[in-house]
Amino acid sequence: MQHPSNIEHALILCYTVPTKEMNEYGLRASLGDDVYFDESTVAFEAHIAKIAGKEAGLFLPSGTMSNQVALRTHLQQPPHSVITDARAHIYRMEAGGAAFHSQANSIPIFPENGHHLTWEDIEPRIVSGTDVHVAPTRIIALENTLNGTIIPQEDVSEISKNARARNIIMHLDGARIWHVAIETRMSMKEICDPFDTVSLCFSKGLGAPIGTCLVGPKAFITKARWFRKLFGGGMRQTGYLVGCAAYALTHNFPLLPRVHALTRRMQRGLEDIGVGILSPAETCILFYDPSPIGVEYWEIVERAAALEKPINLNGSRIVMHIQTSSQAVEDFLDLVRTLKEEKAKAGWTPDQAPRKKQNPFRDVYVKAVKPN
Ligand SMILES: Cc1ncc(COP(=O)(O)O)c(C=O)c1O
């Protein structure tokens, strides 16, 4: 694939690619060895810590490593447990890392309101006391955005206030936190204040090739640096990577309102066609269900990949980003409309739509599977 030289170029719904401008900026950074504190990387870590209102920062290769290093640094003596949203990346998508790296029991909770965790969800699941059968809760790990949805800050504050009163650590998987800042207009510091540690990614919505910063207290980051090395994440010439991340923060962060508007446009378009929405477009992600128009995911995936300007999807999840053109959204909607018409011509009627149980805890991730 060629480097796009402007943000409207790519008709891709799944991932970003670095631009020429980003690469050129990245190449201006220092060339030091970051295991021994590269100059650009140290400056970047300090900058990210400052905007998040924390004492120190640590640059890591991935969001997964950042979350796992955070857990491992916080969790020093098992038995212990971590409370998460049952849909959270740290619980579902990190290969059981909390158990593997930190010997921690995970306590996954589905939010009662179907949207975000509240203190009412969490309180009854906290493990405490001296009963030897149980693993005391040491961390509450929230995720914001989660599936592209935003946790109301009042709920975050309420959870944090109660957690702190019980000496429970608050960690935030803020891989996509930039979207929260854009939508809520809160400062990064305000968003991060209820947490002891926060993981922030540059390689998702901001469009850098690689990189996550873990921020928190100075002593915590010093120890986390040790675990980063132990996990194999001590990197050498990271200057180029932080240069790209810095470029992304300066130039791509301001592009996010357009991305959110495009995602809302996608939702409206799908609803107009009669497609179901499993999780709404609050930022840059939405989950949809084509069964009300008689279409299956695999049909959309196949046909979208075969378009003149292909669109990559793999199921119910649609992720928009700074390189998604508005044309890609219209092409996708045209395709779904066409499929609906084809089904109707073939005799499909809405009463054939599968009857689905209304279950607020249902999984919104549905993989496209073509029947044999
Ligand atoms: C919320 C969240 N946390 C963590 C990660 C993991 O990031 P990485 O793929 O860089 O390991 C992702 C990846 O998409 C994510 O969406």
The ligand as an SDF file (V2000), in Angstrom:
LIG
                    3D

 16 16  0  0  0  0  0  0  0  0999 V2000
   -9.6370   -0.2760   24.4420 C   0  0  0  0  0  0  0  0  0  0  0  0
   -8.4110   -0.9740   23.9490 C   0  0  0  0  0  0  0  0  0  0  0  0
   -7.4460   -1.2780   24.8190 N   0  0  0  0  0  0  0  0  0  0  0  0
   -6.3110   -1.8990   24.4450 C   0  0  0  0  0  0  0  0  0  0  0  0
   -6.1120   -2.2300   23.1380 C   0  0  0  0  0  0  0  0  0  0  0  0
   -4.8520   -2.9610   22.7520 C   0  0  0  0  0  0  0  0  0  0  0  0
   -4.0190   -2.2080   21.9850 O   0  0  0  0  0  0  0  0  0  0  0  0
   -2.8760   -2.9310   21.1100 P   0  0  0  0  0  0  0  0  0  0  0  0
   -3.5710   -3.4910   19.9120 O   0  0  0  0  0  0  0  0  0  0  0  0
   -1.9550   -1.7830   20.7790 O   0  0  0  0  0  0  0  0  0  0  0  0
   -2.2440   -3.9580   21.9590 O   0  0  0  0  0  0  0  0  0  0  0  0
   -7.0820   -1.9470   22.1710 C   0  0  0  0  0  0  0  0  0  0  0  0
   -6.8980   -2.3260   20.7720 C   0  0  0  0  0  0  0  0  0  0  0  0
   -7.6760   -2.0690   19.8890 O   0  0  0  0  0  0  0  0  0  0  0  0
   -8.2650   -1.2950   22.5890 C   0  0  0  0  0  0  0  0  0  0  0  0
   -9.2550   -0.9910   21.7300 O   0  0  0  0  0  0  0  0  0  0  0  0
  1  2  1  0
  2  3  1  0
  2 15  2  0
  3  4  2  0
  4  5  1  0
  5  6  1  0
  5 12  2  0
  6  7  1  0
  7  8  1  0
  8  9  2  0
  8 10  1  0
  8 11  1  0
 12 13  1  0
 12 15  1  0
 13 14  2  0
 15 16  1  0
M  END
$$$$
